[in-house]
Amino acid sequence: MWAGLKMVRKSIKKIHGTRKLRKLLNDHYEGEVPDNLVADLYPLPDRVGYDSIEQIIRVCSQLARNSSRTAVTLLEESPDLIGRASYEGLEKVAYRASEIAKAEGEEKATSFVRGEASEYADFFVSITEGLELERVRPVLLHYLNALLGYRIEIVEAQGAATTDGERIFLPGRIKEFEEEDRNSILYKVMATHEEAHLEYGSFDFELMRVRDVVSRIEGKYGECK
């Protein structure tokens, strides 16, 4: 019963959240907002909160003064940009896109926001902080494979480091420290912590043996009520 109530509550929350997000978008853009855009942006409230979404839409609205098409593209790209460069990085991309729109036109500005322009890579490196997982992944893999004695996969994921028993999930970027080498050490600490779960058998549990385990517990302590 409780599981059913939890699912209903989650569904209501999702519907309400979608309506609220759609209202925020409609407040800034005329007409109906496409369903696919709402769906793309739906994960943002949990990551940055509705107050931040309002800020994102304001940034896009300011960009729309120079290029509406580029502004919509920025809105579509905002979840990925915020995840990689934070809200401050999104603002910087918007400002640069606005400059390009005024100087070179809407098409080049839109291409820039999508990451297709030649200058984008260097610009993005200049506005991001911290260390990307991609830069340390080869070293971490070599280190973990040596510890475990077999190959392990490192997967980029949002949130804290974790493992499912077969793969190790690490954040895509770490910016706890200003120094790159200290962020690299932190990656190694996270990876080592998760490797210990694998090395010492934290995940060596066979579901098929659950019934036997329950039977032994009940035999010793009595049936669970």
N, C-alpha and C positions, 0 to 999 in steps of 0.2 A: 504493500500500500504506500509506504513512504517513498519508495522509488518512483511510483506513479505520480505522486504529488510533486516530487522534485522535478520530473520531466515537464509536468504542466506548468509549474512555476517558471522553469527555464524558457519554455515556449512563449509564455506571456511576456517575460522580460525581453525576449528577442524581438517580438512584434512591437512592443512599446519602444524599444531602442531604435528599431528601423524607422518607425514613424517620427520619432524625435529627430533622427538624423536627416530624414527627408525634409522635415520642416525647416531645419537649419539651412539646408541647401536651397530650398524654395524661397527663403527669405532674401537670398542673395542673387538668385538667378531666376529669370522670368520663365514661366511655363513649367511643365512637368520635367522632373529630373529623371533620366533613364534608370531603369531598374538595375542594369548591370553596374552603373556607377555607384549606386547605393550599396550594392553587394560587395563591390571592391573596397569600399570605404568602411564597411561595417565593423571590421576588426579594430579600427582605430580607437573607438571609445574606451575599450578595455585597456589599450596601451597608453593612451595619452589623456583620456577624459574628455567630456563634452566641451569643457571650457577651451581646451586646446584645439578642438575641432573648429570652434568658432573663430579662433585665431588663424587657423589654416585657411578657412574660407575667406577671411578678411584679406590675407596676403594674396590669395588668388584673385579676389575682387580688385585689388589695387593693380595687379598685373593686367587684368582685363581692360583697364583704361587704355593700354597700348596694344593689347592683342587678346581678344576673347578666346580664340582657339588655343593659344599658348596657355592661358589661364586654366582652361578645362583640362588640358594635358597635364599641367602641374598638379591639379587636384587628383587626377588619376594616378600620378606617380608618387603622390605624397606619402602613402604608407611605406613604400620602399625607401624613399629619401629620408624620412624620419628615422627609420630603423637603422640606416647606415650613417647618417650625419646629424641626427637630432633636429629639433625644431629650428635651431639657429642655422643649421645648414640649409634647411628648406628656404628660409628667408633670403639667404645669400644666393641661392639658385634663382629665386624669383627676381631678385634685384638685377642679377646679371642678365636674365632672360628679358627683362624690361628694357635694359640698355640695348641688347641685340635687336629687339623688336623695333625700337626707335631708329636705330642706325642702319640695320640691314633687312628689316622686314619680318613679317609674321612667320614665314616658312622656316627661316633659319633659327628664329627664337624657339619655335616648337621642336625643331630637330635637336637643339641644344638641351632642352628639358628632358627629352627622351634619351639623352646620352649618345646621340648619333653624331654630334658635331666633333670635329677633330680636336678642338680645344677643351672638350668636356673632361677628359681623363685627367689632365694636368690641373684643371680648375677644381675638380672634385677632391683630388689629393690635397690641395691647398686648404680646403675648408673642413676636412674631416680631422678628427683627433683620435689618438689612440692607435692600436695595432690591430690589423685585420687577421682573422684566422687563416686566410689563404696564404699569408706570408710565412706563417710558422707551421702550417700543417705538415709539410714534408719532414721537418725536424721532429715534430711530435710523433708522427707515425713511426719513424725509425726508432725513436726512444721507446715507444710503447711496444712495438713488435719485439724488441730486444728483451724487455721485461717479461712479456707474456710467453714468448717462444712461438707465437703464431701471429698471423696478420689480423689486425683490427681495423675497423673503419671509423673515421672521424667525420661526424655529420654536423653541419652548422644548424643551430636552432636558437629560437628566442628564449630568453630567460636563463635560469641557472644551469650549470653543468649537471649532466645526469647520464645514465646508461640504461639500456634495456637488456643487458646481458650479452648482446652481440655487437653493439655499436656504442661509441661514446659521443655524446652530444655536447658541443661547446658553443658559447656565444660567438656570433660572427665578428664581433669587434669588442676589444677591451680598452677602456680609457680611464682606468683607475689612477694611473700615474702619468706624469708628464714625460718621464723617461721611457723610451721604447723598450729598453732591456728589462726594466722592471715589469712592464706589461707582459713581456715574453715569459718571464719567470712565473708570473701569475697564471698564465696559460698552462705552464708545465705543472704547477701545483694542482690546478683543477684536473688536468688529465691524469695525474698520478693518483689522485683521490679516487677517481672513477675506476682506474685500472685496478686498484686494490679490491674493489668489489668483485671484479672478474677473477683476479688471481687467487683470492681466498675463498671463493665459492659462494658468495652471497646470492648468486643467481642459479646455483645448481639445485634447483627444486623441481621435481617432476610432478605435474598435476595428477598423473595417473595414480600416484601413491597417496593422494590426499585421503582416500577412503580408509586405507590401512592405518594411516596416522591417527585419524579420528577414532577408529575402532580401538587402538591401543590406549588412547587417552581416556575413552569412555570406560574401558576395562579397568583402568587404574583409579580413575576419579569419579566414575559414575556417569550416567547419561546426562548430557546438557539439556537443561530445561528452557 
